[in-house]
Each structure stands twice: as C-alpha cells, then as structure tokens.
Amino acid sequence: MLNKAQVIALCQGKHSDPFSALGLHVGPRGRVWIRTLQPGALAVQIIDADSDAVLQDMAERKIPELGEFSGFFEASVLGRKTDFPYRLRVTWPGDTQEIEDPYRFSAVLGELDVWLLGEGSHLRPYECLGAHFRKMEGVAGVSFAVWAPDAQRVSVIGDFNTWDGRRHPMRLRRECGVWEIFIPGIDAGCCYK
C-alpha cells in the first residue's frame, strides 16, 4: 500500500511524481497493485481489457485528514504477476463509465526527442510539444507535453475531467524539463488548459 503522506499529496494535487504512485505497480513479493485517483467517485472496478471481465473491486482509502471520501482507490490484483492491459469502471453519482487509465501507458516522448529537447537542438519541437492526437498501445487519445523545467507540478485540465487539476497530473522528464501525459478517449473539440 502507498504511504499516507503520498496519498494526501495526490489528493491535494501536490504530488510531484504521480506516475510513481498511480497506475499499475509490482510491489513486494510480486504483488500487482493498481491505484487511481477519482475524486467524487462512488466505486471503481478493475476490468481486464482483453476479456472485459471484472477482476477486482478497488477499495477507497479512508484518511481522516481528507474527510470522509478521499477519491483515492487501490487494489491488489489477485492472480497477476506482471503488467497487463486493464480499464477502470468508475461509478459516479447517477452514471457509470469505463475509462482507460492514463497511468498505465508508457512515456509519450521518445529518447531521441528527450535528448534533442534537452540540449536545445530539436529542429521540430512543435511535433512533440503541445497536444497531439495519437494511438498508444492501440488506444486512441491525446498526448500532451509542455516545457516547464522549474514547475513543481503540472496537470491537464479540461471539460473531459471537470476541470479538476487532481485528475491528470503529468510526468516530468527531468532530462529535458518537459512534463507529459497521454490521456485516452479525448475527442476533437474538447477544451483544455
């Protein structure tokens, strides 16, 4: 399980490295853990992306400092020992939706882009910075990348996440000062900042 200080930092939008905490992680003794932050959700289930079977109900972490509902859900997935494709079924008041977890995807920028951006010699930075439609691991979405080397934390907000900065904090590529994330399921015309 994630320690209390990290959970509080995530829930308050102050965690500087969300990819180290959210998504799928193999823990001690090979246990697979999945963690997600879904403020306002009533319940979250893990769905196997290959079979569409419900694998596990996730437990919401109760932390007194955060009030009754933290929005931080986690579960140890039984019978799994390695990374696997999954989705999340999130139950909201009055609605249920299945989403791809942005924290299960690998880095957006390739190593060559990171190196060229880091040394300041990238001839086409507009091809990797900003927002771009793309597919990752067969899933359509938008990759976001912004150069902000001195920022403590950066997140994407928009109408797809109710403008909540806690939902999509980005990964810092320290080598070049670029923050990045791939968010599945975003369509053309969505507003974002």
Secondary structure, DSSP 8 states (H G I E B T S, - for coil): ---HHHHHHHHTT--S-GGGTSEEEE-GGG-EEEEEE-TT-SEEEEEETTT--EEEE-EE---GGG-S---EEEEEETT--S---EEEEEEETTEEEEEE-GGGS--SS-HHHHHHHHHT--S-GGGTSEEEEEEETTEEEEEEEEE-TT-S--B--BGGGTT-TTS-B-EEETTTTEEEEEEET--TT--B-
